Amino acid sequence: MSFKNLIITLFLITAFNVYGQQSATINITHIPGKTLKDGKSVWDIPKWQQTSTSTLSCFSFLTIRVYEKSSGDELIYKVEVINNSPFLVDITCSKWGLGGTGGSTTIRSGQSHGGGDFAAFKMKSGERSITFSSVNFFFSDNDRQEYGVSAMSESLDCNETVNSYINRIQAENKLKADIERIKNDIYSYGNTEADLFKKLNLYRELRKIDKNSNYASKIADLEEKVKDIEDEKKLINEQINSLKDEIQSLGTTKEDLLKKKSLLEKLSNLDVNNDYDGQVNDVNKALTDLKSEEKSAEDDPETEKAEESKPVIKKSKLEQKKEKEATKREAEARKELKRKADDAKKEEDKNKRVNEYLKRKENQRQENAAIAAAGAVAAAGFLYTIGGFIYADMGMVNDPKQLYTGSNFHIKMNFGFTGTNYPLYFDSKTNGYDPIIDDYYSSESVDNISPIAINLKLDLQMGYETEYGGGYVFGVGEAGGSPLFDGSNLNYNYGARIFAGWTWVKVFGEYQKGNRNYTAGKWYNEEESGKGKSNFDFENIKAGLKFSWYRNDRTAKRDHIYVGIVEERVTKSQNETYVERLEVEEPYFFSDEFQIYHGYRLEWSHDHTSQLFVEVFPRYPHTGVITAPRDDVNGGLFIQVGFLRSLDDFFSK
């Protein structure tokens, strides 16, 4: 390989790798020097100043700026991203989120994000890189109609621009339209010779442009039909040539002329593309001349007698035409019978395949239904057994020192069953048999589903409480799954709740942070092999009122009701989880209006006994790892209800 070719090859490989990337990194290239202040060497940068960084080589429609300033003995940074594209842009930055641990946001056209002091973060020792990934465009209804795009793009490649993405999607849409048009053309043709050739050429064209489907069996079937037609034509041509050779070999005797005439009539029936009437007329004329010559020999009575005894074989032109048409009809009838027999055989084979497939499908469906029923019964029995253990002897207090007396350190454990209904993207992959095209198929789509999970939950709390206020920190773990064993729910969270006010009514606030991990399947659907899975971090703030009271003068156990609003947002998606973006009302607590979801919480607890709660988000985002295009549907219902047993210890004296 020449040096020039080597350079070109290396350039193409590098360009391909850069273009195929879906993330980009900038590096801080200069750390400011320290100054001597009060005898100490410190950074003295009281106001934000732009940091020297490398140039972002990707996502040309974004402007990235990094700022720095001093905070105590350390440098802190913030990242500002400006969206110069005409569309909403969703982007993940490794230094956004709580404590600079990573997060994503949606930025309007012409606006920026990350410029406030709340977005400041520290860099670890020796760390200089900031990574941007999962860059997506969001399109309005008008944009979707104009450009033919979905509500959200997939993650953009490194060097992709607004125009290149739209051009690529339009090219893909045109290809899909061409494929659909060709298929419609194929279905419009019949089984004549000309139609079979047209269908064969169209299937060959489909094979070139549609790389996701297999048309080999259809092409082979049509090629076989076309070959049968060509073989039949070849046989007819051989018969025509044989007749022509035989006619050519005949002489001018009466017997040869009569045979020649018979062969010409047969040839005329076979070779419908040529006219042999002229040759037939020549033979008839020769026979007439020969008969005239024979009549001149009247002196030979024996000859005259022999001639009179021969049958008259001359036929009129009308009779010849009728015989020709009858022979042609017979040939076409034989051809049509053969075609119908072939079609009937193929239809029989097709019906056999369809019936076998439907039988297998029904058998599998019945087997899956039996397994699902058995699984549901087993799950119910398991839950009943565990529930009997969890909820036995609720409300018992073994030691009076465990009761609340007005100002106490407090430890609490809630545990029991919860139920969760959550919106999820299901990455569907179906495989089946389509009797219309007489072939097996596979398809991919994204479905919006709402699985239900039954969970075991453990909630540990530790804090301090007085008559007029208090608070506690908590840690929660929850695991469960579908009663049909087709999905799972695994999540954890932690946080703190505080409350203050009067004895019987208080204002409360809560901060919560955690992770949700959902999966879903459809094993009971015999044609489905896809799955749904979602993994994301979240945080929320709750605020509302707390009501507390004693049921009567004899009890030392209080009741509490919490009623409040919830504002939640997703802070980071894990494992390529896509989070549906919802434009909702203005936020109460957080700053990102595209990532917040408003909900409500009602909680009723009875000291030393139980806790009953329900938390509802009327519009919660669908989430999931998806590989096919999908449209946002403005969220789904998220609801969680639970009934937990409570064990309390107030460490009274």
JOKA-V247380 format. One record per backbone hydrogen bond with DSSP energy under -0.5 kcal/mol. CO is the residue of the C=O (numbers start at 1). NH is the residue of the N-H. If there is no record, write none. Layout:
BEGIN
co = {CO CO}
nh = {NH NH}
END
This chain:
BEGIN
co = {2 3 4 5 6 7 8 9 10 11 12 13 14 15 16 17 18 19 21 22 24 26 27 27 30 35 35 37 40 40 42 43 45 49 52 52 55 59 61 62 63 65 66 67 68 69 71 74 76 77 78 80 81 82 82 83 88 89 90 91 92 93 93 96 97 98 103 105 107 108 111 113 116 117 121 124 128 130 131 132 133 134 135 136 137 138 140 141 142 143 144 151 157 158 161 162 163 164 165 166 167 168 169 170 171 172 173 174 175 176 177 178 179 180 181 182 183 184 185 186 192 193 194 195 196 197 198 199 200 201 202 203 204 205 206 209 210 213 215 216 217 218 219 220 221 222 223 224 225 226 227 228 229 230 231 232 233 234 235 236 237 238 239 240 241 242 243 244 245 246 247 253 254 255 256 257 258 259 260 261 262 263 264 265 266 267 270 271 274 276 277 278 279 280 281 282 283 284 285 286 287 288 289 290 291 292 294 296 297 299 300 301 302 303 304 305 306 307 311 316 317 318 319 320 321 322 323 324 325 326 327 328 329 330 331 332 333 334 335 336 337 338 339 340 341 342 343 344 345 346 347 348 349 350 351 352 353 354 355 356 357 358 359 360 361 362 363 364 365 366 367 368 369 370 371 372 373 374 375 376 377 378 379 380 381 382 383 384 385 386 387 391 393 396 399 400 401 402 406 408 410 411 412 413 414 415 416 417 418 419 420 421 422 423 424 424 425 426 426 427 428 429 430 432 433 434 434 439 441 443 445 445 447 447 449 451 453 453 454 455 456 457 458 459 460 461 462 463 464 465 468 469 470 471 472 473 474 475 476 477 478 479 480 481 482 486 487 488 489 490 491 492 493 494 495 496 497 498 499 500 504 505 506 507 508 509 510 511 512 513 514 515 516 517 518 519 520 522 524 525 527 530 531 532 533 534 535 536 537 537 538 539 540 541 542 543 544 545 546 547 549 552 556 557 558 559 560 561 562 563 564 565 566 567 568 569 569 571 572 574 578 578 582 591 592 593 594 595 597 598 599 600 601 602 603 604 605 606 606 608 609 610 611 612 613 614 615 616 617 620 622 623 624 624 630 636 638 639 640 641 642 643 644 645 647 649}
nh = {6 7 8 9 10 11 12 13 14 15 16 17 18 19 20 21 21 158 158 134 132 130 29 54 32 37 42 40 37 42 35 45 70 68 29 30 57 62 84 64 82 80 51 78 49 76 74 71 69 121 67 65 113 63 84 110 138 107 136 105 133 96 103 102 100 101 93 91 89 111 83 81 119 120 77 127 28 26 94 24 92 136 156 90 153 88 144 145 146 147 148 139 160 59 165 166 167 168 169 170 171 172 173 174 175 176 177 178 179 180 181 182 183 184 185 186 187 188 189 189 196 197 198 199 200 201 202 203 204 205 206 207 208 209 210 211 213 215 219 220 221 222 223 224 225 226 227 228 229 230 231 232 233 234 235 236 237 238 239 240 241 242 243 244 245 246 247 248 249 250 250 257 258 259 260 261 262 263 264 265 266 267 268 269 270 271 272 274 276 280 281 282 283 284 285 286 287 288 289 290 291 292 293 294 295 296 297 298 300 301 304 305 306 307 308 309 310 310 313 320 321 322 323 324 325 326 327 328 329 330 331 332 333 334 335 336 337 338 339 340 341 342 343 344 345 346 347 348 349 350 351 352 353 354 355 356 357 358 359 360 361 362 363 364 365 366 367 368 369 370 371 372 373 374 375 376 377 378 379 380 381 382 383 384 385 386 387 388 389 390 391 394 396 398 402 403 652 650 467 465 463 649 461 647 459 645 457 643 455 641 453 639 451 623 426 449 427 428 447 531 445 529 443 441 435 438 439 434 432 430 428 447 426 449 424 422 420 455 481 418 479 416 477 414 475 412 473 410 471 408 501 466 499 464 497 462 495 460 493 458 491 456 489 454 485 521 482 519 480 517 478 515 476 513 474 511 472 509 470 507 548 502 546 500 544 498 542 496 540 494 538 492 536 490 534 488 532 525 526 528 431 522 427 520 625 518 574 516 571 572 514 569 512 567 510 565 508 563 506 561 559 555 558 551 607 549 605 547 603 545 601 543 599 541 597 539 571 104 537 577 580 624 584 593 595 584 582 570 568 619 566 616 564 614 562 612 560 609 610 395 646 606 644 604 642 602 640 600 638 636 580 425 578 626 152 620 617 421 615 419 613 417 611 415 413 411}
END
